[in-house]
Amino acid sequence: MKNMRLSFKGSLLTGGVLLGLIVLLGLLAPWVAPHDPLNVDLQKRLEPPSREYPFGTDHLGRDVLSRLIYGIRTSVLIACAITAATLCISLPIGLLIGYVRGRVDQLVMRVIDGVLAFPDIILTVAIVGTLGPGFVNMTLAIIAVRWAGYVRYIRTLVQKACQEDYVRYARLSGNSHVRILRRYVLPQVLPQLFVYAVWDIGRVVLMVAGLSFLGLGVQPPKPEWGVMLHDATSYFQVAPHVMIFPGLAIMLFVLACQLLGDRFSDKGAAE
């Protein structure tokens, strides 16, 4: 038991510190980035890592480290905004169908089953391909795909909370449905939903990077991790650093989200 607690605390600390450092770097980008991420210097293109450019330069002579740091703002901010918007849409729907049930629940669940029948990235690419590439269309497409999973998860949490004795007692006591949801159900749902959202932000960052890599999301010259990978594909053999470092940034951020989400989930299950 003691070893399990140490493992939990260690993973939680690692994920929290890693995620905190990444977010802090993004917030302090104007002060910690050594160069302008958009500054082009063709005389210094594809330089290897050095003292002046710790992560080297890309095909336009732009500092890779500075673009990575500013890319935190783009990638993580977009992922957080998409997750927040998805929550705002999914929470009332999930609360409604999980609490009321009946025909409305069955109808919404059939729609959700239809959305979840397709791999999320394929469906997102299809939507963006129809609407056209760009930041706004990418955001709308990801929300249109991600809301279904959130609604199903919230519905499950609500139905589980409604089985508790205190919720049944609140119903028998004549409390209104709104009061029951606000006072008794939501406090049970929100902590677990927060954990799910933290875990899902990592997946959204992957989706944003993937769509930008395909040219369907964020467009150059905006510093974003997927855009950096896209720009680096033609130069990987002669300058591998231009692809390795953006890939590592994505991996570390997703790992941090996974560590936090998994450990909080394990703790909740144990309790």
Residue pairs with C-beta under 8 A, 6 or more apart in sequence:
8 263
8 266
8 267
11 259
11 262
11 263
12 259
12 260
12 263
12 264
14 256
14 259
15 255
15 256
15 257
15 258
15 259
15 260
15 263
16 256
16 260
18 252
18 255
18 256
18 259
19 253
19 256
19 257
19 260
22 72
22 76
22 249
22 252
22 253
22 256
23 72
23 76
25 32
25 69
25 72
26 69
26 70
26 72
26 73
26 76
26 77
27 73
29 69
29 70
29 72
29 73
32 69
33 63
33 65
33 66
33 69
33 70
34 53
34 54
34 63
34 65
34 66
35 53
35 62
35 63
35 65
35 66
36 63
36 66
37 62
37 63
37 66
37 67
37 69
37 70
37 71
37 223
38 62
38 221
38 223
39 61
39 62
39 63
40 60
40 61
40 62
41 57
41 60
41 61
41 62
42 60
42 61
43 61
44 53
44 57
44 61
45 57
45 58
45 59
45 60
45 61
46 56
46 57
46 58
46 59
46 235
46 238
46 239
46 242
47 53
47 56
47 57
47 61
48 56
48 239
48 241
49 55
49 56
49 241
50 56
53 63
53 64
53 65
54 65
55 63
55 64
55 65
55 68
55 241
55 245
56 64
56 239
56 241
56 242
56 245
57 63
57 64
58 64
58 67
58 228
58 231
58 232
58 235
58 239
58 242
59 231
59 232
59 234
59 235
59 239
59 242
64 228
64 241
64 242
64 245
64 246
65 245
66 223
67 223
67 228
68 223
68 225
68 228
68 245
68 246
68 249
70 223
71 223
71 224
71 225
71 227
71 228
71 246
71 249
72 249
74 218
74 222
74 223
74 224
74 225
75 205
75 208
75 209
75 224
75 225
75 226
75 250
75 253
76 201
76 205
76 253
78 135
78 139
78 204
78 208
78 218
79 201
79 204
79 205
79 208
80 201
81 139
82 139
82 142
82 143
82 146
82 204
82 208
83 146
83 197
83 200
83 201
83 204
85 139
85 143
86 143
86 146
86 147
86 150
87 150
87 193
87 197
89 143
89 147
89 150
90 147
90 150
90 151
90 154
91 150
91 154
91 193
93 108
93 147
93 151
93 154
94 150
94 151
94 152
94 153
94 154
94 155
94 157
94 158
95 154
95 158
95 181
95 185
95 186
95 189
96 104
97 104
97 105
97 108
97 109
97 151
97 155
98 105
98 154
98 155
98 156
98 157
98 158
98 159
98 162
99 158
99 162
99 177
99 180
99 181
99 185
101 159
105 155
108 151
109 152
109 155
111 148
112 148
112 151
112 152
115 123
115 145
115 148
116 148
116 149
116 152
120 145
120 146
120 149
120 207
121 207
121 210
123 145
124 138
124 141
124 142
124 144
124 145
124 207
124 211
125 211
125 214
125 216
127 137
127 140
127 141
127 144
127 145
128 137
128 138
128 141
128 211
128 216
128 217
129 216
131 137
131 140
131 141
133 215
133 216
133 217
133 219
134 217
134 219
135 217
135 218
135 219
137 216
138 208
138 211
138 212
138 216
138 217
138 218
141 211
142 204
142 207
142 208
142 211
146 200
146 204
150 196
150 200
153 193
153 196
154 189
154 193
157 188
157 189
157 192
157 193
158 185
158 189
160 188
161 167
161 184
161 185
161 188
161 189
162 168
162 185
164 184
164 188
166 184
167 180
167 184
167 185
170 179
170 180
170 183
170 184
171 180
175 183
191 268
192 268
195 260
195 261
195 264
195 265
195 268
196 261
198 257
198 260
198 261
198 264
199 257
199 258
199 260
199 261
199 262
199 265
200 257
200 261
201 257
202 253
202 254
202 255
202 256
202 257
202 258
202 261
203 254
205 225
205 250
205 253
205 254
205 257
206 250
206 254
208 217
208 218
208 224
208 226
209 224
209 225
209 226
209 229
209 250
210 226
211 217
211 226
212 218
212 219
212 224
212 225
212 226
212 227
212 229
212 230
213 226
213 227
213 229
213 230
214 230
215 230
217 224
217 226
217 227
218 224
218 226
218 227
219 227
220 227
220 230
220 231
221 227
225 246
225 249
225 250
226 246
228 242
228 243
228 246
229 243
229 246
229 247
231 242
232 239
232 242
232 243
232 246
233 243
235 242
235 243
236 242
236 243
